[in-house]
Amino acid sequence: MDQPAVRRARVAVAVVFALHGAVQGSFATRIPWVQERLDLSSGQLGLALMMPALGASLSMPLAGRIVYRYGGRAAVRGLLALWCACLALPAAAPGLLWLGGALLLFGATAGMADVAMNAQGVEVEQRLGRSIMSGLHGMWSAGALVGSGFGVLAAHSGIDARLHLGVMAALLVAGGLLVGGNLLDVRPAPDEEAPPRFARPPRAALAIGLVGFCAIFAEGASSDWCAVYLRDVTGASAGLAAACFSGFAFTMAGARMLGDAVVRRLGPVRAVRLSGAIATAGGLLVVVARTPAVAIPGFALLGVGIAVVIPLAFAAAGKSGPNPSQAIAGVATVTYTSGLVAPAAIGALAQATSLTVSFAVVTALVAALMVSAGALRAAAVTVTGSAAAGTTVPAPAPATRD
């Protein structure tokens, strides 16, 4: 395949990652609006916020088969369009049950789109002959930052979230369909078997998966609850509370952009230990914060601390046994369980005690990274795994080149 086409695909897949992140960033800033409109308690909101992770975990095994059947380009375009369109659903929900259903579908489309775009990113990386995945992770975070920026403006201006998210959904769908034409049309070989629906994690991958579990728990808790924390614990305004997610996304984006250089210098184990120390410092700031001026930097440090952990965990998994795909899929299963339970666990703890106690638990988990980082020692890896913004799975089996 000619290099100009590959370079166009490189730009296109970077935009796809950014659009995927923009959906998450847009939604995260309006969670307080949804909670207030539906008069939800912390426990009810936590239960609802568990639904996206549940939907993704149920749907992700289907994505590989969709890519296998329809090809990489069509799969990414179609699944990304569905994910973007679903952005409009949560704000329109008239009650808790409807919100749960909307978020279940929201997560299902998010997970399938994530699988397809990761597969596309890996294929482009292979054809270019150099690592691009860390930069793609950064583009996801940058997209989340831009989406959250518009959300901050909308919240500060008092714009109804149904209007805000509906307009954003339409714009993001159009953007995805527009750039999708430059993606690679990856097709399976004629004799290639369909990918398996489930890969049991090898024993060697479980310890690595626990490292990812801690990071994903902290990411899910921070992204879903930071705006609520700012509003309820520190008394921040709606606009300032929404800005907290922007700070979190901004620091994650910056850390991912610089992640390759840091890991090359320190190695994966020391990089994760440093990440754990930074995240712990951020968590402690959040726990003691009683003003937005202390809480916002705390969430920003949490973003820096967990940014490179998941890519390193998946890269290490690929080196941990004789079957890299099975090991990576196993680690994905373990880590995604964390994303499934984090929102509900934070809400349940907040209901029984307080949000401050909930984030004390988050702080303890990220502190555990400094001890558990040794699990990555078995594999000398760099940040080249196929991970993206909190939901990563292995790419489908090798495909033919057009």
C-alpha positions as CSV (number, residue, x, y, z in Angstrom):
1,M,0.0,0.0,0.0
2,D,1.4,3.5,-0.9
3,Q,2.8,5.6,2.0
4,P,0.6,8.7,1.3
5,A,-2.5,6.5,1.9
6,V,-1.0,5.2,5.2
7,R,-0.1,8.8,6.3
8,R,-3.7,9.8,5.6
9,A,-4.9,6.9,7.6
10,R,-2.5,8.0,10.4
11,V,-4.2,11.4,10.5
12,A,-7.7,9.9,10.2
13,V,-7.2,7.4,13.1
14,A,-5.8,10.2,15.3
15,V,-9.0,12.2,14.7
16,V,-11.1,9.1,15.4
17,F,-9.4,8.8,18.8
18,A,-10.0,12.5,19.5
19,L,-13.7,12.2,18.6
20,H,-14.1,9.2,20.8
21,G,-12.5,11.1,23.7
22,A,-14.7,14.2,23.0
23,V,-17.8,12.2,23.6
24,Q,-16.6,11.1,27.0
25,G,-15.4,14.6,27.9
26,S,-18.7,16.1,26.8
27,F,-20.8,13.7,28.9
28,A,-18.6,13.9,32.0
29,T,-19.1,17.6,32.5
30,R,-22.9,17.3,32.5
31,I,-23.2,14.5,35.0
32,P,-24.1,17.0,37.8
33,W,-26.8,18.4,35.6
34,V,-28.3,15.0,35.0
35,Q,-28.1,14.2,38.8
36,E,-29.9,17.4,39.7
37,R,-32.5,17.2,37.0
38,L,-33.5,13.6,38.0
39,D,-33.0,14.3,41.8
40,L,-30.7,11.3,42.2
41,S,-28.9,10.3,45.4
42,S,-25.2,9.5,45.3
43,G,-26.0,5.8,45.4
44,Q,-28.5,6.0,42.5
45,L,-26.1,8.0,40.4
46,G,-23.3,5.5,41.1
47,L,-25.6,2.6,40.0
48,A,-26.4,4.5,36.8
49,L,-22.8,5.2,36.1
50,M,-22.0,1.5,36.4
51,M,-24.1,0.9,33.3
52,P,-21.6,2.2,30.6
53,A,-18.9,-0.2,31.9
54,L,-21.4,-3.1,32.0
55,G,-22.6,-2.3,28.4
56,A,-19.0,-2.2,27.2
57,S,-18.0,-5.4,28.9
58,L,-21.0,-7.2,27.3
59,S,-20.5,-5.8,23.8
60,M,-16.7,-5.7,23.4
61,P,-16.4,-9.4,22.4
62,L,-18.8,-8.6,19.5
63,A,-16.6,-5.9,18.0
64,G,-13.9,-8.2,16.8
65,R,-16.5,-10.2,14.8
66,I,-17.9,-6.9,13.4
67,V,-14.4,-5.9,12.2
68,Y,-13.9,-9.4,10.8
69,R,-17.2,-9.4,8.9
70,Y,-17.4,-5.8,7.6
71,G,-13.7,-4.7,7.5
72,G,-11.8,-2.2,9.5
73,R,-12.9,1.0,7.8
74,A,-16.7,0.3,7.8
75,A,-16.5,-1.0,11.4
76,V,-14.8,2.1,12.7
77,R,-17.1,4.5,10.9
78,G,-20.3,2.7,11.9
79,L,-19.5,2.0,15.5
80,L,-18.0,5.5,16.1
81,A,-21.2,7.1,14.6
82,L,-23.3,5.0,17.0
83,W,-21.2,6.0,20.0
84,C,-21.3,9.7,19.1
85,A,-25.1,9.6,18.5
86,C,-25.7,7.9,21.9
87,L,-24.2,11.0,23.6
88,A,-27.6,12.7,23.3
89,L,-29.4,9.9,25.2
90,P,-28.5,10.3,28.9
91,A,-29.6,13.9,29.2
92,A,-33.0,13.1,27.6
93,A,-33.7,10.3,30.1
94,P,-36.9,11.0,32.1
95,G,-36.0,8.8,35.1
96,L,-33.5,6.5,36.7
97,L,-34.5,3.4,34.8
98,W,-34.4,5.2,31.5
99,L,-31.0,6.7,32.4
100,G,-29.7,3.3,33.2
101,G,-30.8,1.9,29.8
102,A,-29.4,4.9,28.0
103,L,-26.0,4.5,29.7
104,L,-26.0,0.8,29.0
105,L,-26.3,1.5,25.3
106,F,-23.9,4.4,25.6
107,G,-21.3,2.1,27.1
108,A,-22.0,-0.8,24.6
109,T,-21.3,1.5,21.6
110,A,-18.3,3.0,23.3
111,G,-16.7,-0.4,23.9
112,M,-17.2,-1.7,20.4
113,A,-15.9,1.6,18.8
114,D,-12.9,1.4,21.1
115,V,-12.0,-2.1,19.9
116,A,-12.4,-1.2,16.2
117,M,-10.3,2.0,16.5
118,N,-7.6,0.2,18.4
119,A,-7.4,-2.4,15.7
120,Q,-7.1,0.3,13.1
121,G,-4.4,2.1,15.1
122,V,-2.3,-1.1,15.4
123,E,-2.6,-1.7,11.6
124,V,-1.5,1.8,10.8
125,E,1.4,1.5,13.3
126,Q,2.5,-1.7,11.6
127,R,2.5,-0.2,8.1
128,L,4.3,2.9,9.2
129,G,6.9,0.8,11.0
130,R,7.1,3.1,14.1
131,S,5.2,3.5,17.4
132,I,2.1,5.7,17.3
133,M,-0.1,4.2,19.9
134,S,1.0,6.4,22.8
135,G,0.3,9.5,20.7
136,L,-3.1,8.1,19.8
137,H,-3.8,7.8,23.5
138,G,-2.8,11.4,23.9
139,M,-5.2,12.4,21.1
140,W,-8.0,10.6,23.0
141,S,-7.3,12.7,26.1
142,A,-7.0,15.8,24.0
143,G,-10.4,15.1,22.5
144,A,-11.8,14.6,26.0
145,L,-10.3,17.9,27.0
146,V,-11.9,19.8,24.1
147,G,-15.2,18.1,24.7
148,S,-15.1,19.0,28.4
149,G,-14.1,22.6,27.5
150,F,-17.3,23.0,25.5
151,G,-19.1,21.4,28.4
152,V,-17.7,23.9,30.9
153,L,-18.9,26.7,28.7
154,A,-22.3,25.2,28.4
155,A,-22.6,24.6,32.1
156,H,-21.4,28.0,33.0
157,S,-23.9,29.6,30.6
158,G,-26.7,27.5,32.0
159,I,-27.4,25.8,28.6
160,D,-29.8,22.8,28.9
161,A,-27.7,19.7,28.7
162,R,-30.2,18.1,26.3
163,L,-29.5,20.9,23.8
164,H,-25.8,20.9,24.4
165,L,-25.2,17.2,24.1
166,G,-27.7,16.9,21.2
167,V,-25.7,19.4,19.2
168,M,-22.4,17.9,20.1
169,A,-23.6,14.4,19.1
170,A,-24.6,15.7,15.6
171,L,-21.3,17.4,15.1
172,L,-19.2,14.4,16.2
173,V,-21.2,12.0,14.1
174,A,-20.6,14.2,11.0
175,G,-16.9,14.5,11.9
176,G,-16.4,10.7,12.3
177,L,-18.1,9.9,9.0
178,L,-16.1,12.6,7.2
179,V,-12.6,11.4,8.3
180,G,-13.5,7.7,8.2
181,G,-13.1,7.5,4.5
182,N,-9.3,7.8,4.9
183,L,-9.0,4.8,7.2
184,L,-7.5,1.5,6.1
185,D,-10.0,-1.0,4.7
186,V,-8.5,-4.0,6.6
187,R,-10.0,-7.3,5.6
188,P,-9.4,-10.8,7.0
189,A,-7.5,-13.5,5.0
190,P,-9.8,-16.0,3.2
191,D,-8.7,-18.8,5.5
192,E,-8.7,-16.8,8.8
193,E,-11.0,-18.0,11.5
194,A,-13.3,-15.6,13.4
195,P,-11.8,-14.2,16.6
196,P,-12.8,-15.9,19.9
197,R,-15.5,-14.4,22.0
198,F,-13.6,-14.8,25.3
199,A,-10.0,-15.3,26.3
200,R,-9.3,-16.6,29.8
201,P,-6.4,-14.7,31.5
202,P,-3.3,-16.8,31.9
203,R,-1.9,-17.0,35.4
204,A,1.1,-14.9,34.5
205,A,-1.2,-12.0,33.4
206,L,-3.2,-11.8,36.5
207,A,-0.7,-9.8,38.5
208,I,-0.3,-7.4,35.6
209,G,-4.1,-7.1,35.4
210,L,-4.2,-6.0,39.1
211,V,-1.8,-3.2,38.3
212,G,-4.3,-2.1,35.6
213,F,-7.2,-2.6,37.9
214,C,-5.9,0.0,40.3
215,A,-5.3,2.6,37.6
216,I,-8.6,2.1,35.9
217,F,-10.5,2.3,39.2
218,A,-8.9,5.6,39.9
219,E,-9.6,6.9,36.4
220,G,-13.2,5.9,36.4
221,A,-13.8,7.3,39.9
222,S,-12.1,10.6,39.0
223,S,-13.7,11.1,35.6
224,D,-17.2,10.3,36.7
225,W,-17.1,11.9,40.2
226,C,-14.7,14.8,40.1
227,A,-17.4,17.3,39.1
228,V,-19.8,16.0,41.7
229,Y,-17.0,16.1,44.3
230,L,-16.2,19.7,43.5
231,R,-19.8,20.7,43.8
232,D,-20.8,18.8,47.0
233,V,-17.5,18.8,49.0
234,T,-15.9,22.1,48.1
235,G,-19.0,24.1,47.2
236,A,-17.9,24.9,43.7
237,S,-20.2,26.5,41.1
238,A,-21.5,24.4,38.2
239,G,-19.0,25.9,35.8
240,L,-16.0,25.4,38.1
241,A,-17.1,21.8,38.9
242,A,-17.2,21.0,35.2
243,A,-13.8,22.6,34.8
244,C,-12.3,20.0,37.2
245,F,-12.8,17.3,34.6
246,S,-11.0,19.5,32.1
247,G,-8.0,19.7,34.4
248,F,-8.0,16.0,34.9
249,A,-8.2,15.3,31.1
250,F,-5.6,18.0,30.3
251,T,-3.0,16.4,32.6
252,M,-3.7,12.9,31.3
253,A,-3.3,14.1,27.8
254,G,0.0,15.8,28.5
255,A,1.4,12.8,30.4
256,R,0.5,10.5,27.6
257,M,2.2,12.7,25.0
258,L,5.4,12.5,27.1
259,G,4.9,9.0,28.3
260,D,7.2,7.2,25.7
261,A,10.2,9.4,26.6
262,V,9.7,8.8,30.3
263,V,9.4,5.1,30.0
264,R,12.4,4.9,27.7
265,R,14.4,6.7,30.4
266,L,13.1,5.0,33.5
267,G,11.8,1.6,32.4
268,P,8.3,0.4,33.0
269,V,8.7,-0.6,36.7
270,R,10.2,2.7,37.8
271,A,7.8,4.6,35.6
272,V,4.8,2.9,37.3
273,R,6.2,3.5,40.7
274,L,6.7,7.2,40.0
275,S,3.2,7.3,38.6
276,G,1.9,5.7,41.8
277,A,3.7,8.3,43.9
278,I,2.3,11.2,41.9
279,A,-1.2,9.8,41.9
280,T,-1.0,9.2,45.6
281,A,0.0,12.8,46.2
282,G,-3.0,13.9,44.1
283,G,-5.4,11.6,46.0
284,L,-4.2,13.0,49.3
285,L,-4.9,16.6,48.1
286,V,-8.4,15.5,47.0
287,V,-9.1,13.9,50.4
288,V,-8.0,17.0,52.4
289,A,-9.5,19.5,50.0
290,R,-12.3,21.8,51.3
291,T,-11.9,24.4,48.5
292,P,-11.7,24.0,44.7
293,A,-8.2,25.5,44.7
294,V,-6.9,22.4,46.5
295,A,-9.2,19.7,44.9
296,I,-8.6,20.7,41.2
297,P,-4.8,20.3,41.4
298,G,-5.4,17.0,43.3
299,F,-7.5,15.6,40.4
300,A,-4.9,16.9,38.0
301,L,-2.1,15.0,39.7
302,L,-4.3,11.9,39.7
303,G,-4.5,12.3,35.9
304,V,-0.7,12.5,35.6
305,G,-0.2,9.6,37.8
306,I,-2.4,7.1,36.0
307,A,-1.9,8.2,32.4
308,V,0.8,5.7,31.3
309,V,-0.1,2.8,33.6
310,I,-2.7,1.1,31.4
311,P,-0.5,1.2,28.2
312,L,2.4,-0.3,30.2
313,A,0.2,-3.0,31.7
314,F,-1.1,-4.1,28.3
315,A,2.4,-4.0,26.7
316,A,3.7,-6.1,29.6
317,A,0.9,-8.6,29.1
318,G,1.9,-9.1,25.5
319,K,5.3,-10.3,26.8
320,S,4.1,-12.3,29.7
321,G,3.4,-15.6,28.0
322,P,3.5,-17.7,24.8
323,N,0.2,-16.3,23.5
324,P,0.3,-12.5,23.6
325,S,-3.3,-12.0,22.4
326,Q,-4.7,-14.3,25.1
327,A,-2.7,-12.5,27.8
328,I,-3.7,-9.0,26.6
329,A,-7.4,-10.1,26.5
330,G,-7.0,-11.5,30.0
331,V,-5.6,-8.3,31.3
332,A,-8.4,-6.4,29.6
333,T,-10.9,-8.6,31.4
334,V,-9.4,-7.9,34.8
335,T,-8.9,-4.1,34.2
336,Y,-12.4,-3.6,32.7
337,T,-13.9,-5.2,35.8
338,S,-12.4,-2.2,37.7
339,G,-14.1,0.2,35.3
340,L,-17.4,-1.7,35.9
341,V,-17.3,-1.5,39.7
342,A,-15.6,1.9,40.3
343,P,-18.6,4.3,39.7
344,A,-21.0,2.2,41.8
345,A,-18.4,1.5,44.5
346,I,-17.7,5.2,44.9
347,G,-21.4,6.0,45.0
348,A,-22.1,3.3,47.5
349,L,-19.3,4.4,49.8
350,A,-20.4,8.0,49.5
351,Q,-24.0,7.0,50.4
352,A,-22.8,5.1,53.5
353,T,-20.1,7.5,54.5
354,S,-19.0,10.5,52.3
355,L,-17.3,11.2,49.0
356,T,-14.1,12.1,51.0
357,V,-14.0,8.5,52.3
358,S,-14.6,7.2,48.8
359,F,-11.6,9.0,47.5
360,A,-9.5,7.9,50.4
361,V,-10.0,4.4,49.0
362,V,-9.0,5.6,45.6
363,T,-5.8,7.0,47.1
364,A,-5.0,3.7,48.8
365,L,-5.4,1.9,45.4
366,V,-3.1,4.2,43.5
367,A,-0.6,4.0,46.4
368,A,-0.6,0.2,45.8
369,L,0.9,0.8,42.3
370,M,4.2,1.6,44.0
371,V,4.3,-1.9,45.4
372,S,2.6,-3.9,42.6
373,A,4.7,-2.3,39.8
374,G,7.2,-5.2,40.1
375,A,4.7,-7.3,38.2
376,L,5.9,-5.5,35.0
377,R,9.5,-6.5,35.6
378,A,9.1,-9.8,33.7
379,A,8.8,-7.9,30.4
380,A,11.0,-5.2,29.2
381,V,8.4,-3.2,27.4
382,T,7.7,0.3,26.0
383,V,4.4,2.0,25.6
384,T,3.3,0.4,22.4
385,G,0.3,-1.6,23.6
386,S,-3.1,-1.1,22.0
387,A,-4.8,0.7,24.9
388,A,-7.1,3.7,24.7
389,A,-8.8,6.0,27.5
390,G,-9.8,3.5,30.0
391,T,-11.1,0.7,27.7
392,T,-8.6,-1.4,25.8
393,V,-8.8,-4.8,24.2
394,P,-6.5,-6.7,21.8
395,A,-6.7,-6.2,18.1
396,P,-8.3,-8.8,15.9
397,A,-6.0,-11.4,14.3
398,P,-3.6,-10.3,11.6
399,A,-5.4,-9.2,8.5
400,T,-4.6,-9.1,4.8
401,R,-3.3,-5.8,3.4
402,D,-5.2,-4.1,0.6
